[in-house]
Amino acid sequence: MIQSLKRTFDILEYIASNGNLVRVNDIAQALGLQKTTVHNFLVSLKQLGYVEQDEVTPRYRITAKINQLDFSGIPYYDLRNKLKPVIERLTLESNETSFLAIQMGNYFRYEWKCEPARSLRISLELGKEFEMRHTAIGKVFMAYSPHLSNTVSKGLSESEIIAQNKEMKQILERGYALDLEEYEKELHCVAIPYFYKNRIISVIGLSGPAHRFGEKEMQHMVQLFKTII
């Protein structure tokens, strides 16, 4: 076992189970560590944003950032059932293919789709992993994850990185991403983040032929999504 990792979690667990407002001395005595050792760990945790020091007393507490590590309560098993009516409504209103996608590290996967009853439609492959680059879905996940954005940026030129960062900022501001024939010629796609407890857990989107599914139609679907979700 890596001792430094164990000590990190020992310190966090002690703080959490002992009032979440403790002194360096308290931690050191309870865990049998030197005060300087505990202090160094707390300084690092503070710099990372997982603990903070009380404004009045020299005590430490865990911050809300620690909650970002907990995915145990995310209802992935119920996601399809909950969003199925939403996706069906989007397809009904737009007469285009709508879908639900989830992130899998540096890739994403279509979990569910709803196709319109028309001869010319977009067909999506469920269960397959897709790369993030040049897709509206990937852009949404990247916009909300600097780590993912940096990973996808590897190999890009400086001007491409600047353009990508600008687009990520725009996505965060407007709340959706567009793919205008980037991933596939004559195909347009719009993707919208779906949040659970202020955390993005999936993406809802629509795809259609470029000649009939333009920016005006896509923006209309974004507004509809926001009213029914």
C-alpha positions as semicolon CSV with decimal commas, in nm:
position;residue;x (nm);y (nm);z (nm)
1;M;0,000;0,000;0,000
2;I;0,122;0,350;-0,084
3;Q;0,158;0,520;0,256
4;S;0,118;0,876;0,131
5;L;-0,212;0,784;-0,032
6;K;-0,331;0,608;0,283
7;R;-0,241;0,907;0,499
8;T;-0,431;1,141;0,268
9;F;-0,750;0,943;0,309
10;D;-0,688;0,884;0,680
11;I;-0,673;1,261;0,728
12;L;-0,985;1,325;0,520
13;E;-1,177;1,049;0,699
14;Y;-1,072;1,184;1,039
15;I;-1,188;1,536;0,953
16;A;-1,519;1,407;0,814
17;S;-1,596;1,189;1,114
18;N;-1,491;1,433;1,384
19;G;-1,698;1,745;1,334
20;N;-1,536;1,866;1,010
21;L;-1,360;2,145;1,200
22;V;-1,039;2,008;1,348
23;R;-0,690;2,121;1,445
24;V;-0,362;1,988;1,311
25;N;-0,289;1,866;1,665
26;D;-0,613;1,666;1,675
27;I;-0,528;1,485;1,353
28;A;-0,166;1,423;1,448
29;Q;-0,256;1,273;1,786
30;A;-0,537;1,057;1,649
31;L;-0,336;0,917;1,359
32;G;0,002;0,898;1,531
33;L;0,169;1,137;1,288
34;Q;0,402;1,432;1,328
35;K;0,238;1,776;1,323
36;T;0,461;1,886;1,036
37;T;0,358;1,581;0,834
38;V;-0,012;1,651;0,887
39;H;0,038;2,018;0,810
40;N;0,211;1,937;0,479
41;F;-0,074;1,709;0,375
42;L;-0,332;1,973;0,467
43;V;-0,145;2,240;0,270
44;S;-0,155;2,019;-0,040
45;L;-0,523;1,936;0,010
46;K;-0,596;2,304;0,056
47;Q;-0,415;2,393;-0,266
48;L;-0,620;2,127;-0,446
49;G;-0,938;2,271;-0,300
50;Y;-1,047;1,971;-0,093
51;V;-0,998;2,135;0,247
52;E;-1,008;2,492;0,371
53;Q;-0,901;2,670;0,687
54;D;-1,153;2,828;0,918
55;E;-1,162;3,206;0,898
56;V;-1,155;3,252;1,275
57;T;-0,967;2,955;1,420
58;P;-0,668;2,749;1,297
59;R;-0,894;2,454;1,213
60;Y;-0,950;2,268;0,887
61;R;-1,266;2,141;0,720
62;I;-1,349;1,949;0,403
63;T;-1,498;2,154;0,118
64;A;-1,787;2,071;-0,114
65;K;-1,537;1,983;-0,387
66;I;-1,508;1,636;-0,234
67;N;-1,863;1,568;-0,354
68;Q;-1,740;1,576;-0,713
69;L;-1,566;1,244;-0,650
70;D;-1,889;1,067;-0,555
71;F;-2,075;0,911;-0,847
72;S;-2,237;0,637;-0,637
73;G;-2,570;0,818;-0,624
74;I;-2,597;0,891;-0,998
75;P;-2,905;0,701;-1,124
76;Y;-2,756;0,574;-1,452
77;Y;-2,982;0,269;-1,435
78;D;-3,288;0,497;-1,445
79;L;-3,155;0,750;-1,694
80;R;-3,307;0,594;-2,004
81;N;-3,652;0,555;-1,849
82;K;-3,653;0,912;-1,720
83;L;-3,538;1,072;-2,044
84;K;-3,718;0,847;-2,291
85;P;-4,033;1,068;-2,299
86;V;-3,814;1,376;-2,352
87;I;-3,626;1,218;-2,641
88;E;-3,949;1,092;-2,800
89;R;-4,097;1,441;-2,773
90;L;-3,793;1,595;-2,942
91;T;-3,820;1,350;-3,231
92;L;-4,194;1,407;-3,258
93;E;-4,152;1,785;-3,274
94;S;-3,848;1,791;-3,502
95;N;-3,909;1,478;-3,709
96;E;-3,536;1,406;-3,671
97;T;-3,330;1,145;-3,484
98;S;-3,279;1,221;-3,115
99;F;-3,052;1,039;-2,874
100;L;-2,906;0,997;-2,526
101;A;-2,527;0,965;-2,487
102;I;-2,300;0,908;-2,189
103;Q;-1,928;0,969;-2,139
104;M;-1,681;0,683;-2,102
105;G;-1,344;0,844;-2,031
106;N;-1,214;0,989;-2,357
107;Y;-1,505;0,838;-2,552
108;F;-1,884;0,851;-2,556
109;R;-2,155;0,595;-2,627
110;Y;-2,511;0,623;-2,751
111;E;-2,736;0,469;-2,486
112;W;-3,072;0,519;-2,653
113;K;-3,215;0,672;-2,968
114;C;-3,550;0,762;-3,119
115;E;-3,582;0,770;-3,497
116;P;-3,854;0,948;-3,699
117;A;-4,090;0,768;-3,933
118;R;-3,942;0,905;-4,254
119;S;-3,736;0,750;-4,532
120;L;-3,435;0,985;-4,504
121;R;-3,312;0,976;-4,144
122;I;-2,991;0,950;-3,942
123;S;-2,908;0,604;-3,808
124;L;-2,697;0,582;-3,491
125;E;-2,513;0,274;-3,364
126;L;-2,586;0,193;-3,000
127;G;-2,324;0,040;-2,771
128;K;-2,024;0,152;-2,979
129;E;-1,762;0,391;-2,842
130;F;-1,701;0,710;-3,040
131;E;-1,420;0,967;-3,022
132;M;-1,500;1,317;-2,895
133;R;-1,332;1,519;-3,172
134;H;-1,554;1,705;-3,420
135;T;-1,882;1,595;-3,258
136;A;-2,140;1,809;-3,081
137;I;-2,162;1,546;-2,806
138;G;-1,788;1,547;-2,751
139;K;-1,778;1,926;-2,745
140;V;-2,032;1,934;-2,461
141;F;-1,839;1,683;-2,251
142;M;-1,514;1,867;-2,325
143;A;-1,661;2,204;-2,231
144;Y;-1,744;2,076;-1,883
145;S;-1,416;1,887;-1,834
146;P;-1,087;2,078;-1,876
147;H;-0,900;1,747;-1,833
148;L;-1,085;1,594;-2,128
149;S;-1,043;1,909;-2,337
150;N;-0,667;1,909;-2,274
151;T;-0,642;1,542;-2,368
152;V;-0,830;1,590;-2,693
153;S;-0,615;1,899;-2,768
154;K;-0,295;1,692;-2,789
155;G;-0,146;1,715;-3,135
156;L;-0,335;2,030;-3,229
157;S;-0,161;2,346;-3,343
158;E;-0,162;2,655;-3,124
159;S;-0,424;2,826;-3,342
160;E;-0,646;2,515;-3,329
161;I;-0,621;2,504;-2,950
162;I;-0,713;2,873;-2,926
163;A;-1,015;2,815;-3,152
164;Q;-1,120;2,510;-2,951
165;N;-1,094;2,695;-2,619
166;K;-1,302;2,979;-2,763
167;E;-1,569;2,732;-2,871
168;M;-1,569;2,562;-2,528
169;K;-1,634;2,901;-2,367
170;Q;-1,922;2,968;-2,606
171;I;-2,078;2,630;-2,528
172;L;-2,071;2,702;-2,156
173;E;-2,230;3,042;-2,216
174;R;-2,513;2,929;-2,443
175;G;-2,568;2,581;-2,298
176;Y;-2,538;2,366;-2,611
177;A;-2,296;2,262;-2,886
178;L;-2,329;2,238;-3,264
179;D;-2,170;2,013;-3,523
180;L;-2,221;2,167;-3,867
181;E;-2,092;1,900;-4,106
182;E;-1,772;1,858;-3,900
183;Y;-1,805;1,489;-3,818
184;E;-1,986;1,389;-4,135
185;K;-2,061;1,579;-4,452
186;E;-2,424;1,693;-4,495
187;L;-2,502;1,609;-4,132
188;H;-2,592;1,856;-3,858
189;C;-2,612;1,781;-3,487
190;V;-2,700;1,973;-3,171
191;A;-2,610;1,846;-2,822
192;I;-2,737;1,966;-2,485
193;P;-2,595;1,873;-2,142
194;Y;-2,820;1,695;-1,893
195;F;-2,738;1,761;-1,527
196;Y;-2,802;1,573;-1,207
197;K;-2,727;1,763;-0,885
198;N;-2,530;2,026;-1,082
199;R;-2,318;1,762;-1,253
200;I;-2,328;1,670;-1,621
201;I;-2,408;1,299;-1,649
202;S;-2,528;1,269;-2,008
203;V;-2,598;1,454;-2,330
204;I;-2,926;1,480;-2,517
205;G;-2,907;1,562;-2,885
206;L;-3,060;1,558;-3,228
207;S;-2,913;1,485;-3,570
208;G;-3,049;1,548;-3,915
209;P;-2,956;1,618;-4,277
210;A;-2,800;1,963;-4,317
211;H;-3,042;2,070;-4,590
212;R;-3,345;2,054;-4,357
213;F;-3,200;2,066;-4,002
214;G;-3,033;2,406;-3,984
215;E;-2,927;2,628;-3,696
216;K;-3,274;2,779;-3,665
217;E;-3,432;2,435;-3,623
218;M;-3,162;2,324;-3,381
219;Q;-3,198;2,632;-3,161
220;H;-3,573;2,576;-3,153
221;M;-3,514;2,222;-3,024
222;V;-3,279;2,352;-2,755
223;Q;-3,551;2,586;-2,630
224;L;-3,807;2,306;-2,637
225;F;-3,574;2,081;-2,438
226;K;-3,533;2,348;-2,171
227;T;-3,910;2,382;-2,134
228;I;-3,987;2,010;-2,100
229;I;-3,694;1,884;-1,896
